[in-house]
Amino acid sequence: MTTSFDGPRYESEPDPAEQGIGKKQITNGYYARCWICATAFARLTYTARYCAVCERGFCEGVHGNFSRNRGTCVVCGARKADKAK
């Protein structure tokens, strides 16, 4: 299930796929866009979660999850799993 938030947003939205933009937006009190929704599906989804690895926003439960108080998007999670093999 994807949730959209009604909250503060930047007037001109930066590219959600830019490395580190999710953390920057969220720590400044704004919602970030899920970079996977925006890039792969051209969908506008706002979130208050960002990946600890790439620091881009992700929708929790759809394009990332939390484990041991650390959020990881599905792309970074897959990269970590590939490196472990």
KASULSUL-V128130 format. One record per residue. N is the residue number from 1. SS is DSSP state (@ for helix, = for strand, . for the rest). Layout:
n-><N,N>
ss-><SS,SS>
//
This chain:
n-><1,2,3,4,5,6,7,8,9,10,11,12,13,14,15,16,17,18,19,20,21,22,23,24,25,26,27,28,29,30,31,32,33,34,35,36,37,38,39,40,41,42,43,44,45,46,47,48,49,50,51,52,53,54,55,56,57,58,59,60,61,62,63,64,65,66,67,68,69,70,71,72,73,74,75,76,77,78,79,80,81,82,83,84,85>
ss-><.,.,.,.,.,.,.,.,.,.,.,.,.,.,.,.,.,.,.,.,@,@,@,@,@,@,@,.,.,.,.,=,=,.,@,@,@,@,@,@,@,.,.,.,.,=,=,.,.,=,.,.,.,.,.,.,=,.,.,.,.,.,.,=,=,=,=,.,.,=,=,=,=,@,@,@,@,@,@,@,@,@,@,@,.>
//
